[in-house]
Structures are given as C-alpha cells and as structure tokens.
Amino acid sequence: MVCLGNICRSPLAEGILQDKVEKAGLDWKIESASTNRYHTGDAPHHLSQKVARLHGIDISKQRARTITPEDFDRYNKIYVLAGDVLSDMKYVVGKKFKPEKVDFLLNELFPGENRDVPDPYYGGEDGFHDVYKLIDDACDAILSKYSKEEVIGYKL
Ligand code: 4NP
C-alpha cells in the first residue's frame, strides 16, 4: 500500500487490510510505504491513528518508510493510493518497476477508473473519516476477490 508520505493514507490501508486478513485467518504479508522521504521514521498522522482506533485498529506502531526496488521482488501486488504516487513510484523504483504488479487501490471498487484516495493531509478530521471508509470498502473487495482465488488454487 503506497502513498506519498506513508503517514496518512497508506498506514490506514496497511492497518485495515492487516486486520481483515487476520480475522479471515489468511497468511498474507502486508506493508505500506511512501514515495517521498519527508516523514521517514515517523508514526502515522494522529488523525489516521484516531480514526483507526475508533474502528478498533491500532496503527500506532507503524513507522514511515520509502518504497524500494526490492519491494517489487518481495511483493506480488502493489497498490497505489493515487495517480501522483504512481508517477513518483516509477521514478523512485527505476528498472525494477513492473506495471503488471501495480494497480490503483480504488480500482478494486471502481474498475479501470484510476480514482485517487484524496489526500487528507491538509484538511480536517472529516477527510480522514472519508478516507477510512473508501479504503475499508476497497479492502473488503480485495479480500473477497483474492481469498476466493486462494481457495481455487491461485495464490496471490
Ligand atoms: P499521505 O499524505 O501521502 O497520505 O501520507 C501526505 C503526507 C505528507 C506529505 C504528503 C502527503 N508531505 O509531502 O509531507
């Protein structure tokens, strides 16, 4: 799960998907990352932590890190939270970038539309609640899609 700073949107996406995966008893490895380095080592934004906590999810121990070319070896699927993240990622990752592994998170809800999860960084708390709901719905879609494929033998 990749966004610009790895402090607002992608930590929520990591925490929400991790929670669903654990509840479903699946053995998936999930991480999040940034494309810029402004917040490396920081905990998630306090409002991301707050909205997650209101849904029973603790993301306080996550620390921001930047995506690396090796992430394209380590992960089968890489979701970008927005289009500007995708452009930056191609630059950061260079030759290891594999377009077939990458998709917009919201394409799980709105196939092919390449919609952005809006960046709540410069707004108020409402924006974080809106972002939570979008990401939560997208993660539900991921789980129902890929946990079924795992049952029929295609492992993500
Ligand atoms: P995020 O939000 O990409 O959802 O973590 C942002 C946080 C910080 C910055 C940009 C976006 N920044 O440039 O500092």
Backbone and ligand atoms as CSV (ligand in chain L), in Angstrom:
chain,resi,resn,atom,element,x,y,z
A,1,MET,N,N,0.862,-1.167,0.000
A,1,MET,CA,C,0.000,0.000,0.000
A,1,MET,C,C,0.904,1.224,0.000
A,2,VAL,N,N,0.831,2.048,-1.052
A,2,VAL,CA,C,1.803,3.133,-1.199
A,2,VAL,C,C,1.100,4.475,-1.425
A,3,CYS,N,N,1.510,5.462,-0.619
A,3,CYS,CA,C,1.047,6.840,-0.835
A,3,CYS,C,C,2.265,7.754,-0.833
A,4,LEU,N,N,2.055,9.047,-0.784
A,4,LEU,CA,C,3.193,9.975,-0.898
A,4,LEU,C,C,4.067,9.971,0.355
A,5,GLY,N,N,3.433,10.113,1.523
A,5,GLY,CA,C,4.213,10.312,2.754
A,5,GLY,C,C,4.269,9.130,3.691
A,6,ASN,N,N,3.389,8.128,3.459
A,6,ASN,CA,C,3.266,6.955,4.350
A,6,ASN,C,C,2.945,7.377,5.793
A,7,ILE,N,N,2.176,8.470,5.910
A,7,ILE,CA,C,1.721,8.826,7.261
A,7,ILE,C,C,0.199,8.972,7.365
A,8,CYS,N,N,-0.493,9.253,6.252
A,8,CYS,CA,C,-1.956,9.421,6.341
A,8,CYS,C,C,-2.705,8.236,5.746
A,9,ARG,N,N,-2.605,8.054,4.409
A,9,ARG,CA,C,-3.464,7.075,3.732
A,9,ARG,C,C,-2.943,5.649,3.788
A,10,SER,N,N,-1.675,5.438,3.398
A,10,SER,CA,C,-1.214,4.043,3.320
A,10,SER,C,C,-1.081,3.352,4.683
A,11,PRO,N,N,-0.783,4.072,5.785
A,11,PRO,CA,C,-0.804,3.359,7.072
A,11,PRO,C,C,-2.207,2.855,7.420
A,12,LEU,N,N,-3.233,3.646,7.035
A,12,LEU,CA,C,-4.608,3.170,7.237
A,12,LEU,C,C,-4.849,1.929,6.384
A,13,ALA,N,N,-4.406,1.977,5.133
A,13,ALA,CA,C,-4.623,0.837,4.237
A,13,ALA,C,C,-3.916,-0.415,4.770
A,14,GLU,N,N,-2.691,-0.248,5.257
A,14,GLU,CA,C,-1.973,-1.394,5.845
A,14,GLU,C,C,-2.739,-1.940,7.055
A,15,GLY,N,N,-3.137,-1.044,7.957
A,15,GLY,CA,C,-3.802,-1.484,9.193
A,15,GLY,C,C,-5.149,-2.138,8.924
A,16,ILE,N,N,-5.908,-1.549,7.997
A,16,ILE,CA,C,-7.247,-2.076,7.699
A,16,ILE,C,C,-7.140,-3.443,7.027
A,17,LEU,N,N,-6.260,-3.566,6.016
A,17,LEU,CA,C,-6.148,-4.853,5.326
A,17,LEU,C,C,-5.573,-5.921,6.260
A,18,GLN,N,N,-4.581,-5.531,7.062
A,18,GLN,CA,C,-3.991,-6.481,8.024
A,18,GLN,C,C,-5.073,-7.017,8.970
A,19,ASP,N,N,-5.920,-6.134,9.438
A,19,ASP,CA,C,-6.992,-6.531,10.360
A,19,ASP,C,C,-7.941,-7.527,9.689
A,20,LYS,N,N,-8.309,-7.260,8.443
A,20,LYS,CA,C,-9.240,-8.157,7.746
A,20,LYS,C,C,-8.585,-9.514,7.473
A,21,VAL,N,N,-7.313,-9.464,7.112
A,21,VAL,CA,C,-6.583,-10.693,6.802
A,21,VAL,C,C,-6.460,-11.580,8.051
A,22,GLU,N,N,-6.150,-10.934,9.167
A,22,GLU,CA,C,-6.046,-11.705,10.422
A,22,GLU,C,C,-7.395,-12.315,10.784
A,23,LYS,N,N,-8.446,-11.524,10.658
A,23,LYS,CA,C,-9.777,-12.034,11.020
A,23,LYS,C,C,-10.201,-13.172,10.097
A,24,ALA,N,N,-9.717,-13.149,8.840
A,24,ALA,CA,C,-10.059,-14.207,7.888
A,24,ALA,C,C,-9.112,-15.404,8.004
A,25,GLY,N,N,-8.083,-15.297,8.863
A,25,GLY,CA,C,-7.135,-16.403,9.039
A,25,GLY,C,C,-6.235,-16.612,7.839
A,26,LEU,N,N,-5.957,-15.547,7.093
A,26,LEU,CA,C,-5.115,-15.677,5.894
A,26,LEU,C,C,-3.666,-15.341,6.227
A,27,ASP,N,N,-2.759,-15.940,5.471
A,27,ASP,CA,C,-1.332,-15.769,5.718
A,27,ASP,C,C,-0.752,-14.821,4.660
A,28,TRP,N,N,-1.192,-13.583,4.650
A,28,TRP,CA,C,-0.701,-12.600,3.685
A,28,TRP,C,C,0.229,-11.636,4.396
A,29,LYS,N,N,1.277,-11.230,3.706
A,29,LYS,CA,C,2.179,-10.224,4.272
A,29,LYS,C,C,1.824,-8.861,3.675
A,30,ILE,N,N,1.571,-7.921,4.564
A,30,ILE,CA,C,1.125,-6.596,4.114
A,30,ILE,C,C,2.041,-5.534,4.714
A,31,GLU,N,N,2.457,-4.589,3.880
A,31,GLU,CA,C,3.234,-3.448,4.379
A,31,GLU,C,C,2.768,-2.199,3.652
A,32,SER,N,N,3.203,-1.050,4.146
A,32,SER,CA,C,2.933,0.195,3.440
A,32,SER,C,C,4.235,0.972,3.311
A,33,ALA,N,N,4.220,1.921,2.379
A,33,ALA,CA,C,5.434,2.702,2.103
A,33,ALA,C,C,5.049,4.024,1.459
A,34,SER,N,N,6.055,4.891,1.361
A,34,SER,CA,C,5.871,6.211,0.747
A,34,SER,C,C,6.628,6.269,-0.575
A,35,THR,N,N,6.406,7.369,-1.307
A,35,THR,CA,C,7.315,7.661,-2.422
A,35,THR,C,C,8.249,8.819,-2.073
A,36,ASN,N,N,7.887,9.650,-1.092
A,36,ASN,CA,C,8.843,10.688,-0.686
A,36,ASN,C,C,9.421,10.368,0.696
A,37,ARG,N,N,10.444,11.144,1.077
A,37,ARG,CA,C,11.167,10.809,2.310
A,37,ARG,C,C,10.910,11.799,3.439
A,38,TYR,N,N,9.911,12.661,3.258
A,38,TYR,CA,C,9.724,13.729,4.256
A,38,TYR,C,C,9.404,13.208,5.648
A,39,HIS,N,N,8.781,12.056,5.728
A,39,HIS,CA,C,8.324,11.579,7.043
A,39,HIS,C,C,8.957,10.255,7.454
A,40,THR,N,N,10.075,9.903,6.832
A,40,THR,CA,C,10.727,8.625,7.145
A,40,THR,C,C,10.919,8.472,8.648
A,41,GLY,N,N,10.480,7.325,9.159
A,41,GLY,CA,C,10.643,7.037,10.592
A,41,GLY,C,C,9.528,7.568,11.469
A,42,ASP,N,N,8.619,8.356,10.880
A,42,ASP,CA,C,7.528,8.923,11.681
A,42,ASP,C,C,6.406,7.908,11.893
A,43,ALA,N,N,5.691,8.081,13.001
A,43,ALA,CA,C,4.454,7.330,13.238
A,43,ALA,C,C,3.364,7.899,12.335
A,44,PRO,N,N,2.278,7.155,12.124
A,44,PRO,CA,C,1.176,7.696,11.322
A,44,PRO,C,C,0.622,8.996,11.908
A,45,HIS,N,N,0.042,9.824,11.037
A,45,HIS,CA,C,-0.618,11.075,11.430
A,45,HIS,C,C,-1.586,10.798,12.585
A,46,HIS,N,N,-1.675,11.728,13.520
A,46,HIS,CA,C,-2.501,11.447,14.711
A,46,HIS,C,C,-3.971,11.241,14.362
A,47,LEU,N,N,-4.434,11.866,13.261
A,47,LEU,CA,C,-5.844,11.658,12.890
A,47,LEU,C,C,-6.046,10.306,12.190
A,48,SER,N,N,-5.043,9.814,11.475
A,48,SER,CA,C,-5.139,8.440,10.949
A,48,SER,C,C,-5.170,7.461,12.117
A,49,GLN,N,N,-4.316,7.721,13.116
A,49,GLN,CA,C,-4.322,6.843,14.296
A,49,GLN,C,C,-5.683,6.882,14.984
A,50,LYS,N,N,-6.263,8.097,15.069
A,50,LYS,CA,C,-7.534,8.246,15.788
A,50,LYS,C,C,-8.679,7.508,15.077
A,51,VAL,N,N,-8.794,7.710,13.748
A,51,VAL,CA,C,-9.919,7.050,13.060
A,51,VAL,C,C,-9.738,5.531,13.058
A,52,ALA,N,N,-8.500,5.079,12.952
A,52,ALA,CA,C,-8.264,3.625,13.027
A,52,ALA,C,C,-8.680,3.095,14.405
A,53,ARG,N,N,-8.263,3.836,15.426
A,53,ARG,CA,C,-8.577,3.402,16.804
A,53,ARG,C,C,-10.087,3.356,17.036
A,54,LEU,N,N,-10.817,4.289,16.436
A,54,LEU,CA,C,-12.282,4.285,16.576
A,54,LEU,C,C,-12.911,3.026,15.970
A,55,HIS,N,N,-12.166,2.406,15.048
A,55,HIS,CA,C,-12.633,1.147,14.446
A,55,HIS,C,C,-11.910,-0.058,15.057
A,56,GLY,N,N,-11.236,0.157,16.179
A,56,GLY,CA,C,-10.596,-0.969,16.876
A,56,GLY,C,C,-9.278,-1.416,16.287
A,57,ILE,N,N,-8.633,-0.539,15.478
A,57,ILE,CA,C,-7.368,-0.922,14.831
A,57,ILE,C,C,-6.248,-0.021,15.347
A,58,ASP,N,N,-5.175,-0.630,15.814
A,58,ASP,CA,C,-4.034,0.124,16.352
A,58,ASP,C,C,-2.941,0.207,15.280
A,59,ILE,N,N,-2.725,1.418,14.743
A,59,ILE,CA,C,-1.663,1.575,13.732
A,59,ILE,C,C,-0.486,2.372,14.313
A,60,SER,N,N,-0.495,2.574,15.630
A,60,SER,CA,C,0.473,3.492,16.244
A,60,SER,C,C,1.928,3.016,16.130
A,61,LYS,N,N,2.117,1.718,15.931
A,61,LYS,CA,C,3.498,1.208,15.905
A,61,LYS,C,C,4.109,1.220,14.512
A,62,GLN,N,N,3.330,1.563,13.512
A,62,GLN,CA,C,3.903,1.659,12.158
A,62,GLN,C,C,4.874,2.837,12.089
A,63,ARG,N,N,5.881,2.704,11.235
A,63,ARG,CA,C,6.826,3.801,11.001
A,63,ARG,C,C,6.989,3.978,9.499
A,64,ALA,N,N,7.010,5.236,9.065
A,64,ALA,CA,C,7.059,5.518,7.630
A,64,ALA,C,C,8.388,5.080,7.018
A,65,ARG,N,N,8.293,4.501,5.846
A,65,ARG,CA,C,9.485,4.156,5.071
A,65,ARG,C,C,9.177,4.367,3.589
A,66,THR,N,N,10.217,4.481,2.809
A,66,THR,CA,C,10.050,4.719,1.373
A,66,THR,C,C,10.131,3.398,0.616
A,67,ILE,N,N,9.341,3.280,-0.434
A,67,ILE,CA,C,9.371,2.071,-1.265
A,67,ILE,C,C,10.771,1.890,-1.864
A,68,THR,N,N,11.171,0.626,-2.036
A,68,THR,CA,C,12.480,0.330,-2.632
A,68,THR,C,C,12.274,-0.545,-3.876
A,69,PRO,N,N,13.280,-0.605,-4.754
A,69,PRO,CA,C,13.161,-1.510,-5.904
A,69,PRO,C,C,12.918,-2.952,-5.456
A,70,GLU,N,N,13.514,-3.355,-4.328
A,70,GLU,CA,C,13.369,-4.736,-3.834
A,70,GLU,C,C,11.922,-5.075,-3.473
A,71,ASP,N,N,11.142,-4.063,-3.140
A,71,ASP,CA,C,9.727,-4.333,-2.840
A,71,ASP,C,C,9.033,-4.993,-4.040
A,72,PHE,N,N,9.546,-4.713,-5.242
A,72,PHE,CA,C,8.956,-5.342,-6.425
A,72,PHE,C,C,9.321,-6.814,-6.541
A,73,ASP,N,N,10.374,-7.271,-5.834
A,73,ASP,CA,C,10.666,-8.706,-5.745
A,73,ASP,C,C,9.870,-9.347,-4.612
A,74,ARG,N,N,9.693,-8.584,-3.526
A,74,ARG,CA,C,9.120,-9.157,-2.302
A,74,ARG,C,C,7.605,-9.230,-2.328
A,75,TYR,N,N,6.973,-8.434,-3.160
A,75,TYR,CA,C,5.503,-8.363,-3.151
A,75,TYR,C,C,4.907,-8.735,-4.497
A,76,ASN,N,N,3.760,-9.447,-4.434
A,76,ASN,CA,C,3.049,-9.834,-5.643
A,76,ASN,C,C,2.152,-8.715,-6.159
A,77,LYS,N,N,1.693,-7.876,-5.227
A,77,LYS,CA,C,0.723,-6.854,-5.618
A,77,LYS,C,C,1.075,-5.549,-4.912
A,78,ILE,N,N,1.093,-4.469,-5.645
A,78,ILE,CA,C,1.422,-3.162,-5.072
A,78,ILE,C,C,0.304,-2.192,-5.457
A,79,TYR,N,N,-0.368,-1.667,-4.429
A,79,TYR,CA,C,-1.459,-0.725,-4.661
A,79,TYR,C,C,-0.971,0.692,-4.449
A,80,VAL,N,N,-1.256,1.558,-5.421
A,80,VAL,CA,C,-1.023,2.990,-5.208
A,80,VAL,C,C,-2.342,3.616,-4.788
A,81,LEU,N,N,-2.229,4.586,-3.884
A,81,LEU,CA,C,-3.435,5.237,-3.373
A,81,LEU,C,C,-3.880,6.370,-4.292
A,82,ALA,N,N,-2.991,6.799,-5.214
A,82,ALA,CA,C,-3.355,7.909,-6.109
A,82,ALA,C,C,-2.403,7.968,-7.301
A,83,GLY,N,N,-2.820,8.724,-8.318
A,83,GLY,CA,C,-2.058,8.803,-9.562
A,83,GLY,C,C,-0.704,9.465,-9.421
A,84,ASP,N,N,-0.612,10.507,-8.578
A,84,ASP,CA,C,0.698,11.157,-8.412
A,84,ASP,C,C,1.686,10.201,-7.731
A,85,VAL,N,N,1.159,9.297,-6.925
A,85,VAL,CA,C,2.004,8.287,-6.272
A,85,VAL,C,C,2.591,7.339,-7.328
A,86,LEU,N,N,1.760,6.981,-8.304
A,86,LEU,CA,C,2.218,6.080,-9.368
A,86,LEU,C,C,3.348,6.725,-10.176
A,87,SER,N,N,3.188,7.984,-10.546
A,87,SER,CA,C,4.255,8.657,-11.310
A,87,SER,C,C,5.539,8.710,-10.506
A,88,ASP,N,N,5.430,9.077,-9.232
A,88,ASP,CA,C,6.623,9.176,-8.394
A,88,ASP,C,C,7.271,7.798,-8.200
A,89,MET,N,N,6.425,6.778,-8.075
A,89,MET,CA,C,6.951,5.434,-7.824
A,89,MET,C,C,7.820,4.951,-8.982
A,90,LYS,N,N,7.391,5.235,-10.206
A,90,LYS,CA,C,8.180,4.808,-11.374
A,90,LYS,C,C,9.581,5.408,-11.301
A,91,TYR,N,N,9.645,6.635,-10.875
A,91,TYR,CA,C,10.928,7.331,-10.758
A,91,TYR,C,C,11.771,6.744,-9.628
A,92,VAL,N,N,11.156,6.485,-8.475
A,92,VAL,CA,C,11.888,6.002,-7.290
A,92,VAL,C,C,12.401,4.573,-7.507
A,93,VAL,N,N,11.588,3.750,-8.163
A,93,VAL,CA,C,11.899,2.319,-8.271
A,93,VAL,C,C,12.774,2.017,-9.497
A,94,GLY,N,N,12.658,2.826,-10.532
A,94,GLY,CA,C,13.514,2.668,-11.709
A,94,GLY,C,C,13.255,1.367,-12.460
A,95,LYS,N,N,14.345,0.651,-12.799
A,95,LYS,CA,C,14.242,-0.513,-13.695
A,95,LYS,C,C,13.416,-1.659,-13.109
A,96,LYS,N,N,13.323,-1.730,-11.801
A,96,LYS,CA,C,12.574,-2.827,-11.157
A,96,LYS,C,C,11.056,-2.636,-11.234
A,97,PHE,N,N,10.614,-1.471,-11.690
A,97,PHE,CA,C,9.174,-1.209,-11.745
A,97,PHE,C,C,8.508,-2.204,-12.702
A,98,LYS,N,N,7.481,-2.881,-12.205
A,98,LYS,CA,C,6.763,-3.848,-13.050
A,98,LYS,C,C,5.285,-3.446,-13.060
A,99,PRO,N,N,4.823,-2.857,-14.168
A,99,PRO,CA,C,3.455,-2.338,-14.207
A,99,PRO,C,C,2.403,-3.396,-13.910
A,100,GLU,N,N,2.701,-4.664,-14.256
A,100,GLU,CA,C,1.694,-5.716,-14.045
A,100,GLU,C,C,1.434,-6.003,-12.568
A,101,LYS,N,N,2.340,-5.551,-11.700
A,101,LYS,CA,C,2.120,-5.760,-10.267
A,101,LYS,C,C,1.358,-4.614,-9.604
A,102,VAL,N,N,1.180,-3.522,-10.328
A,102,VAL,CA,C,0.685,-2.297,-9.701
A,102,VAL,C,C,-0.748,-2.000,-10.129
A,103,ASP,N,N,-1.545,-1.575,-9.183
A,103,ASP,CA,C,-2.882,-1.082,-9.521
A,103,ASP,C,C,-3.275,0.022,-8.543
A,104,PHE,N,N,-4.258,0.810,-8.949
A,104,PHE,CA,C,-4.860,1.791,-8.036
A,104,PHE,C,C,-5.718,1.021,-7.036
A,105,LEU,N,N,-5.599,1.356,-5.765
A,105,LEU,CA,C,-6.427,0.680,-4.760
A,105,LEU,C,C,-7.911,0.802,-5.108
A,106,LEU,N,N,-8.329,1.994,-5.543
A,106,LEU,CA,C,-9.762,2.189,-5.786
A,106,LEU,C,C,-10.261,1.495,-7.045
A,107,ASN,N,N,-9.345,0.933,-7.865
A,107,ASN,CA,C,-9.813,0.108,-8.978
A,107,ASN,C,C,-10.483,-1.175,-8.486
A,108,GLU,N,N,-10.243,-1.533,-7.221
A,108,GLU,CA,C,-10.957,-2.688,-6.655
A,108,GLU,C,C,-12.439,-2.363,-6.440
A,109,LEU,N,N,-12.760,-1.075,-6.334
A,109,LEU,CA,C,-14.165,-0.661,-6.178
A,109,LEU,C,C,-14.745,-0.127,-7.482
A,110,PHE,N,N,-13.911,0.554,-8.254
A,110,PHE,CA,C,-14.347,1.220,-9.494
A,110,PHE,C,C,-13.379,0.789,-10.601
A,111,PRO,N,N,-13.557,-0.433,-11.136
A,111,PRO,CA,C,-12.561,-0.995,-12.052
A,111,PRO,C,C,-12.230,-0.076,-13.224
A,112,GLY,N,N,-10.939,0.087,-13.444
A,112,GLY,CA,C,-10.456,0.832,-14.604
A,112,GLY,C,C,-10.578,2.339,-14.509
A,113,GLU,N,N,-11.110,2.872,-13.408
A,113,GLU,CA,C,-11.330,4.331,-13.347
A,113,GLU,C,C,-10.132,5.099,-12.805
A,114,ASN,N,N,-9.153,4.393,-12.253
A,114,ASN,CA,C,-7.928,5.033,-11.736
A,114,ASN,C,C,-8.224,6.224,-10.820
A,115,ARG,N,N,-9.160,6.006,-9.898
A,115,ARG,CA,C,-9.529,7.099,-8.966
A,115,ARG,C,C,-8.519,7.216,-7.832
A,116,ASP,N,N,-8.350,8.437,-7.356
A,116,ASP,CA,C,-7.466,8.702,-6.210
A,116,ASP,C,C,-8.220,8.566,-4.887
A,117,VAL,N,N,-7.551,8.059,-3.865
A,117,VAL,CA,C,-7.998,8.285,-2.493
A,117,VAL,C,C,-7.516,9.693,-2.158
A,118,PRO,N,N,-8.434,10.641,-1.868
A,118,PRO,CA,C,-7.981,12.026,-1.657
A,118,PRO,C,C,-7.016,12.143,-0.489
A,119,ASP,N,N,-6.048,13.050,-0.644
A,119,ASP,CA,C,-5.056,13.235,0.410
A,119,ASP,C,C,-5.668,14.080,1.532
A,120,PRO,N,N,-5.826,13.520,2.736
A,120,PRO,CA,C,-6.471,14.271,3.820
A,120,PRO,C,C,-5.502,15.162,4.589
A,121,TYR,N,N,-4.220,15.195,4.161
A,121,TYR,CA,C,-3.150,15.817,4.961
A,121,TYR,C,C,-3.416,17.283,5.276
A,122,TYR,N,N,-3.971,18.009,4.308
A,122,TYR,CA,C,-4.130,19.456,4.501
A,122,TYR,C,C,-5.527,19.848,4.995
A,123,GLY,N,N,-6.395,18.861,5.242
A,123,GLY,CA,C,-7.751,19.164,5.688
A,123,GLY,C,C,-7.980,18.795,7.140
A,124,GLY,N,N,-9.251,18.694,7.513
A,124,GLY,CA,C,-9.598,18.393,8.897
A,124,GLY,C,C,-9.924,16.925,9.105
A,125,GLU,N,N,-10.491,16.643,10.266
A,125,GLU,CA,C,-10.733,15.241,10.650
A,125,GLU,C,C,-11.732,14.544,9.726
A,126,ASP,N,N,-12.722,15.298,9.208
A,126,ASP,CA,C,-13.725,14.667,8.338
A,126,ASP,C,C,-13.076,13.933,7.171
A,127,GLY,N,N,-12.042,14.550,6.603
A,127,GLY,CA,C,-11.353,13.945,5.469
A,127,GLY,C,C,-10.763,12.578,5.822
A,128,PHE,N,N,-10.300,12.447,7.029
A,128,PHE,CA,C,-9.717,11.171,7.464
A,128,PHE,C,C,-10.809,10.101,7.606
A,129,HIS,N,N,-11.989,10.519,8.054
A,129,HIS,CA,C,-13.102,9.557,8.146
A,129,HIS,C,C,-13.542,9.116,6.745
A,130,ASP,N,N,-13.583,10.073,5.804
A,130,ASP,CA,C,-13.967,9.721,4.422
A,130,ASP,C,C,-12.965,8.748,3.811
A,131,VAL,N,N,-11.687,9.029,4.039
A,131,VAL,CA,C,-10.628,8.177,3.508
A,131,VAL,C,C,-10.703,6.779,4.140
A,132,TYR,N,N,-10.989,6.724,5.415
A,132,TYR,CA,C,-11.105,5.421,6.089
A,132,TYR,C,C,-12.167,4.566,5.394
A,133,LYS,N,N,-13.319,5.176,5.132
A,133,LYS,CA,C,-14.440,4.426,4.548
A,133,LYS,C,C,-14.090,3.910,3.150
A,134,LEU,N,N,-13.458,4.772,2.339
A,134,LEU,CA,C,-13.064,4.352,0.990
A,134,LEU,C,C,-12.097,3.174,1.045
A,135,ILE,N,N,-11.087,3.308,1.903
A,135,ILE,CA,C,-10.065,2.259,1.989
A,135,ILE,C,C,-10.669,0.975,2.553
A,136,ASP,N,N,-11.544,1.112,3.528
A,136,ASP,CA,C,-12.186,-0.063,4.131
A,136,ASP,C,C,-12.998,-0.825,3.076
A,137,ASP,N,N,-13.755,-0.105,2.268
A,137,ASP,CA,C,-14.552,-0.757,1.219
A,137,ASP,C,C,-13.641,-1.434,0.192
A,138,ALA,N,N,-12.554,-0.757,-0.171
A,138,ALA,CA,C,-11.634,-1.341,-1.156
A,138,ALA,C,C,-10.981,-2.607,-0.596
A,139,CYS,N,N,-10.658,-2.585,0.689
A,139,CYS,CA,C,-10.017,-3.764,1.296
A,139,CYS,C,C,-11.006,-4.926,1.412
A,140,ASP,N,N,-12.274,-4.629,1.643
A,140,ASP,CA,C,-13.290,-5.688,1.607
A,140,ASP,C,C,-13.307,-6.341,0.223
A,141,ALA,N,N,-13.219,-5.496,-0.811
A,141,ALA,CA,C,-13.238,-6.021,-2.185
A,141,ALA,C,C,-12.004,-6.885,-2.457
A,142,ILE,N,N,-10.859,-6.468,-1.948
A,142,ILE,CA,C,-9.629,-7.263,-2.133
A,142,ILE,C,C,-9.799,-8.622,-1.480
A,143,LEU,N,N,-10.318,-8.608,-0.267
A,143,LEU,CA,C,-10.432,-9.858,0.469
A,143,LEU,C,C,-11.393,-10.819,-0.229
A,144,SER,N,N,-12.525,-10.308,-0.685
A,144,SER,CA,C,-13.466,-11.251,-1.282
A,144,SER,C,C,-12.926,-11.755,-2.617
A,145,LYS,N,N,-12.188,-10.932,-3.327
A,145,LYS,CA,C,-11.622,-11.360,-4.616
A,145,LYS,C,C,-10.507,-12.389,-4.446
A,146,TYR,N,N,-9.496,-12.039,-3.655
A,146,TYR,CA,C,-8.298,-12.889,-3.616
A,146,TYR,C,C,-8.407,-14.045,-2.635
A,147,SER,N,N,-9.234,-13.941,-1.606
A,147,SER,CA,C,-9.357,-15.102,-0.730
A,147,SER,C,C,-10.100,-16.203,-1.473
A,148,LYS,N,N,-10.980,-15.848,-2.388
A,148,LYS,CA,C,-11.648,-16.870,-3.216
A,148,LYS,C,C,-10.647,-17.508,-4.168
A,149,GLU,N,N,-9.795,-16.667,-4.779
A,149,GLU,CA,C,-8.820,-17.225,-5.718
A,149,GLU,C,C,-7.849,-18.150,-5.010
A,150,GLU,N,N,-7.566,-17.862,-3.737
A,150,GLU,CA,C,-6.684,-18.741,-2.987
A,150,GLU,C,C,-7.335,-20.107,-2.832
A,151,VAL,N,N,-8.655,-20.102,-2.608
A,151,VAL,CA,C,-9.397,-21.363,-2.440
A,151,VAL,C,C,-9.315,-22.189,-3.722
A,152,ILE,N,N,-9.371,-21.544,-4.896
A,152,ILE,CA,C,-9.325,-22.329,-6.135
A,152,ILE,C,C,-7.893,-22.577,-6.603
A,153,GLY,N,N,-6.909,-22.182,-5.819
A,153,GLY,CA,C,-5.549,-22.597,-6.117
A,153,GLY,C,C,-4.658,-21.520,-6.695
A,154,TYR,N,N,-5.160,-20.340,-6.918
A,154,TYR,CA,C,-4.299,-19.264,-7.413
A,154,TYR,C,C,-3.903,-18.416,-6.226
A,155,LYS,N,N,-2.625,-18.496,-5.846
A,155,LYS,CA,C,-2.178,-17.786,-4.637
A,155,LYS,C,C,-1.580,-16.447,-5.028
A,156,LEU,N,N,-2.124,-15.393,-4.458
A,156,LEU,CA,C,-1.622,-14.043,-4.768
A,156,LEU,C,C,-0.204,-13.880,-4.291
L,1,4NP,P1,P,-0.080,10.666,2.694
L,1,4NP,O1,O,-0.267,12.231,2.975
L,1,4NP,O2,O,0.557,10.539,1.326
L,1,4NP,O3,O,-1.479,10.135,2.704
L,1,4NP,O4,O,0.797,10.119,3.812
L,1,4NP,C1,C,0.821,13.099,2.859
L,1,4NP,C2,C,1.595,13.340,3.972
L,1,4NP,C3,C,2.696,14.167,3.867
L,1,4NP,C4,C,3.012,14.736,2.651
L,1,4NP,C5,C,2.240,14.491,1.538
L,1,4NP,C6,C,1.135,13.672,1.643
L,1,4NP,N1,N,4.142,15.586,2.550
L,1,4NP,O5,O,4.508,15.953,1.434
L,1,4NP,O6,O,4.754,15.892,3.577
